Amino acid sequence: MTVKTDETSTGSKMLKVPARDSAERGSTASVRATVEAVITDIRQRGDVAVREYSSKFDNYAPESFLVGEEQLAEIMARVPKQVIDDIVFVQTQVRAMAERQLESLTDFEIETLPGVFLGQKNVPIEAAGAYIPGGKYPLLASAHMTIVTAKVAGVKRVAACTPLIQGEIPDATVAAMHLAGADEIYLLGGIQAVAALAVGTETIRPVNMLAGPGNAFVAEAKRQLFGEVGIDLFAGPTEVLIVADEHADPFIVAVDLLSQAEHGPDSPAVLITTSEEVGRAVIDHVDTILIDMPTRDYAGPAWRDWGAVHVVDNLDRAYELADEFAYEHVQILTQNPREALEKMHDYGALFLGEGTCVSYGDKVIGTNHVLPTRGAARYTGGLWVGKYLRTVTYQEVTNIESSAFFGELCGRAARVERFEGHARAGDVRAAKYRGTPLPWSNHTFTTT
């Protein structure tokens, strides 16, 4: 690895500069056009189009993509007991976190004036679609994150999709989907899966929300379908940023950077450190580890093209720079990692201390791994039980004097905005309950 030292506008010294510009990580015109064409075709031709695309992209075109009870039993029987036990354990952790989140959301009702009641309810959506990626890596952990969380929220129907992997059914992924509580499981992937869930076909009922990570085509499909359905968030390639001081172990830093770079060749891995010695040692370790790393075909290009090492004067500046990145995963390998809880604000998830790695969050610890990328952490968090809930309000006025008061107020306020119809809705209540004249009508109310 060639190390380039550079002084940047961020006020940091760079020991490694990315080979490519971050602007190149956006969705390409060809991806957008392909996705638009597939979605349009599925709208028009339904199951026939879905089957054609599945045959074209995955070489799989069964009569039905739905996993039936008999097939599910066969799949479950093929999964080793240890795998099942591990899935159940991890899903228990995810469920515990989601249940605690749900408990933090409270319905309430307040009386603001005599007989004026305002309330809030958290109502789960009726149907959600969960996309569980396949491809080179079967991300069965995404089943825990999307399906378990939805069911804890109270979603009645969760339809989940995952593709075959090199022509084979991903048994462990299907088992995770089933154990998580999916109501329907489809062996279907890519744009065609997301589009079928969103718009519906003859055999797949549409959902109200889509959740789960995916490749560039899946992410673009969710973007184009947003508005017609809800989505968890706009997702891009996995990101990791590590803040390290002079006490950090460079070997662990290097391993942790590459653990996320292996997600794909466009996954950036960034180190911000207060120690040039640590920074240089990390670069050396990365170069050595990559030589025989089984996933170097992804991790190597990711580090070469998107990896960066910044050296800053102090930790305050490190936290400031980390916030400027607003990355999905931020790992704090410092002597006092909890300091970041107070000093940082723009991140998808924090991983505090050497005993905590991003991979724990990805796979086993219980927090959700569907997190914001591409700077979205500046305005949203990741997937959580609240994403599957609609916070709705209600209001009731049972005191006629209070209704008359609001009627007169509404009349004045609405006419300032020239909304005469709104004003009249207030007028009639003031007239009926308080006897206020109606200048625009000779209607009289009978008193009871």
N, C-alpha and C positions, 0 to 999 in steps of 0.2 A: 504493500500500500504506500503510495506516495503521499507524504505529509506536506501540506501547504500551510505556511504561517501567514496570517493576514490580520490586519487591523480593520474592524468593521464599524459601520455607523451605529451599531448597537452598543459601542463602548467596550466590546470584548475583543480579546485576541483569539483568533481561530487557529487551532492546530490542525484541524481537518475541515475542509470546505466541501460542501456537496458538489458533485460533478454536474448536477442538473438543477434547473431553477424550479422553485416550488409551483410556479404558475403552470407548469407542464402537467401537474397532477390532476387537473380538472377533467371532466367528461369530454371526450372528443366528439366532433361533429358526426363521425361515422357511427359511434355508439348511440348517440341521440337519435339519428335517423333510423337505425336498425330497430331500436326499442319502439319508436313511434309506429313503424310499419307493422311490427308484430302485434302490438296492442290493438291497432285498428283492425287487423285481420281477425283477431280473436273476438272482437266485438261483433264482427259481421258473420263469422262462420262458426263460432263457438267450439264445441268439442272436436269437430273435424280439423280445425286449425290447430288446436292444442295438440292433437295426436300427430299431426304432420310435423310440427316444430319439435316435439319430443323425439320423434323418429330421426329428424335431421340432426339435432344437437346431441342427443343421448342414445340414439339407436334403440329406442324403447317405445313401443306403441301398443300397449295391451288394450283389450276391450274396455277395461276400467282401470283407472289409476288408483282407485280407492283400495286400501288394504282391508280385506274382509276378515272376519273372525277366525276362519280356518287358517288363512295365510299368516295372520298375526300370531296365532298359537305356534305355528311352525317356526316362525322367526324367533319368538321368545325362547323356544326350546333349544335353539342353536347358540344362544348367547351364554358364555361361561358364567357360572354362579358368581365368581369374584367380580366380574364386570357388572352384573346385576346389583350385587351388594354395594359396590362403589357408587353406582348411579343413584341408588336409593339414599345412601349417606349424603351425597352432594346435594341432591334435591331436597333433603331435609334441611340442610343449611340455607339453601336459597329460599325455601318456604318460610323458615323462621324469620329471615330478614324481611321478606315481603309481608308477613303477618304483622310484624312490629311496625312497618311503614303504614299498613292499613289502620292500625290502632291509633296512629298519630293524626289521622284524618277524622275530624269529628263533624257530625251534623249539628246544627244549632238553630234555635229560633229566638228572636228577641222582640220585645214590645217597645217600639220607639216612641209612640204616643198612645193614649188610651184607645184600645181596640185596633191598633195598627201592628200587625205581626209580619216580620220579615224573617225568612228562613233560608237555610242552605242544606242541600242534600248531596251526597256523593253517590252517584248512580253508575254502576258498571255498564259498559257498552254491551250490546247483545251478542255480537259475533266478532271474533278476531281471527286473522290469518297469521300463522307463524311460519316463517321461512327458515329452514335449517340447512345451511350450506353443505355441499358435498365437495366436488372437485378433487383436488389432490389430497386435501385433509378433510375427513368427516368431522365436522364441528358439533359433535353430539351435545356438548355443553350448552350450545345455543337452545337446545330443547328445554333445558332446565330454566334458562333465563327468560325465554319468551312464554312458554306454556304454563309452567308452575306459577309464574307471577300473574298471568292472566286469570288462572283459576282461583288464586287467592283473592284477587280483586272481585271475583264473582261473575266473570264472563260466562254466559251460559253455553256458548258454542265456540270451541276453538278448533279450527281446521288447519292442519299442519302439513307442509309439503317438504320433501327432501328428494334430491335426485339419486339415481343409481350412480355408483362409482365404478367406472370402467366395466359397465355391464352387470355389476353385482349389487344385490340389495345390501345396503349398509345395516346389518342386523342390529348392531349396538345402538345406532342412531334411532332406528325404529323402536327399539326397546325403550330408549330414553323418552321418546315422544309419547309412547303408551303409558309408561310409569308416571310421566309428568301430568297426565290427565287429558291428552288430546281426544277430542270427540270424533274427529275424522283424521285419518292419516292417508296422504296421497304420495305415491312414488312418482314425483313430478318435480322438475327443477327449472331454473332459469327464468327468462322473461315470461314464458308461457305459464309458469306456476303463479307468479305474482299477478299477471294479468287475469288469469282465470279466477283467482281468489277475489280480485277487486271488482271485476265486471260481471262475473258469473257466466256459467255455460249451462247446457242442458242437464249436466250431471253434477256440477259444482255450484252450490249456492253462494252468492256473493257475501262478503264480510264487510264490516264497518271500519276495520282498522287493520293495517299490515305492520308486522314487527319482525325483526331479525336481520342479521347481517347478510351480505352476499357480495358477489363480484361487481365489476363496474356496470354490467348490464342489469343486474338485479337492482342496484342502487339507483340507476337512471330510470328504471321502470317505476320504482316507488316515487321518485321525484315527479315523473309525469302524471302519475295517478293521484298524487296528493291533492286534496280538495274534493275529489270524488269519493275518496276514502281518507281516513286519517292514517298517519304513519308514526312510528316511534320517533324517528329522527332521520336527518339526511346523513348517511354514513359514507365514509370514504375509506381509503387504506388505513390499516392499523398504524398508530403512532405511539412512540415511547420517548419520554424525556427523563433523564436522570440528573438530579442535582446532587453533586458530591463535594465533600470537603477533603482536607488533607488526611482525614482519618479513614476514608473509604478504602476498601480492598479493591484494587484495580482489576484483579481477575474476576471477582464477582460482578463488578460493573460491566466488564466486557461480556460476560456470559449473559447477563440480564439484557443488555442492548441487543444481542443477537437472538435472544429468545423471542423477541417481538419482530425483529427484522425478517425472521423466517416466515412470517405470515404471507409475504409476497415481495416481489422485486421493487414495488413502489411504496414500501413501508418505511418511513423515516425513523431513524434512531439517533437521538441527539443527547450529548453530554454537556452539561454546564458545570464547571468545576472551579473552585478557588485555588486549585493546585496544578500548576503546569506539569509537575512531576507525575501526578496521578493521571492527568490527561494523556501524556505521552506513553505511560505504561499501559493504559487502556488500549490505545491504538495498537501497540505491539501485541498485546494479548489477543485482540480481535483478529489480527492478521494470522496469528498462529492457530487459533481455534478454527478459523474458516478452512484451513487446509484439508482437514478430514471430517468436517461437520456434514452429516448426512443431508441436511437441508441447505447446503451452501449455494445451490443453484438459485434459490430465492434470497437467502440471507446475504450472500456476497454482493449481488447487484444492488440490493437495498442499501447496504452500507456504503458501497462505492458511490452510488448516485445521489443518495439522500442523507447519508450519515454526516454528522457534524460534531466537532468538539470545540467548545468555547471555554476560554479561561477568563475569569472575571476577578475583580479585586477583593470582593467580600460576598458573604452570603446574601446580604440585602440586595445587592445587584443581581445575584444569581436568581433570587425569587422574582425580581422585577422582570428579568429577561425571560424566565420561564412563563410568566403570565403573558408576555408578548406572544409567545408561541401558542398558548392556549391549547395544549395538546390533550389528547384522549387519556393517556396514562402518564402520570408524573410520579416518579419514584424518588424518594428522599433518602439518600445515603450519607447522612451527616451525623455528627456527635449528638445533636439534639433535634431529631427529625420532627417532633411535634411542633416546633417553631413554625413550620410551614403551614400548619392549620390556621395560624393567626396572620401570617404575612402573605399568603397566596390566596387568590380568588378565582382565577380563570383556569380551570382544568376539568377533565371528565371525572377522574378519580385519583385520589392520592394513595400512595403505597409507602408507608412510613417505616424506615429502618431496615437494617440488613436482614432481619428475620422475615421480612415481608417482600415478596416479589410479585410482579405483575402477573406472572403465570398462575399464582394462587387465585387471583381475581378472575382470570380467564376460565379456570377449570374447576376449582374446588371449594373456595372459602365461603361463598354464599352471597357476596355482593354481585350486582348485575354487571355482566361484561359487555352489554350493548351500550356503547358510550359515544359521545359526540366527537367528531373529527373535523378537520379543515377549519379550525377556529370557532366551530359552533359552541364550544364550551364557554364562550363569552356571553351566550344568551340562553343556554339550556343545559340541563343535566342529562344523565343517561336514562335508560329504560328503568322504570320502577312501577310499583303497583298503581300509583296515581295516574300513569299514562293510560291505563285501561278504565279509568273512571271519568265521568263527566261531572264536574261540580256545577250543579244547577241551583237556581234560586226559586223561591215562591213568596207570594205576598198575599195578605188577607186583611181587609179593613172591616171590622164588625161594629165599630162605633160610628153612628151616623154623623155626629158632630165632627169627628176627625175626617170623615169622608167629605163633608161639606167644606171643611178648611182646605183640604187638598184640592177639591174641585175648583175653588176660587183661585188658589195658587196656580194650579195647572192651566186654568184659563188665561191668566196673565202671562205665565211663562211661555206657553205655546204661541200666543199672539205676537210676542216679541220675535219669534222665529217664523211667523206667518203660517203656522200650521193651524188653520181654522178648525179642521176636523178634530184635532187633538183637543183644542180649546173647548169645543162643544161637548166632548165627552166629560170634561170636568164640569162644565156649566150645568149639565142636567142633574148632576149629583148635588151640586150646591143649591140648585133650584128645588129639588125634591126634598132634601134634608134640612135646608135652612131657609127656604122661601126666597132665595135670591132671584131677581127677575131674569127672564130669558129675552134679551133684546132682539134675537133673531127668530123667535117663535112665539106663537100665542098658545102653545100647549100648556095645559094645567094638569098638575099631578093630584091624584086623589090620595088623601091621607088615610092611613089605616090605624 
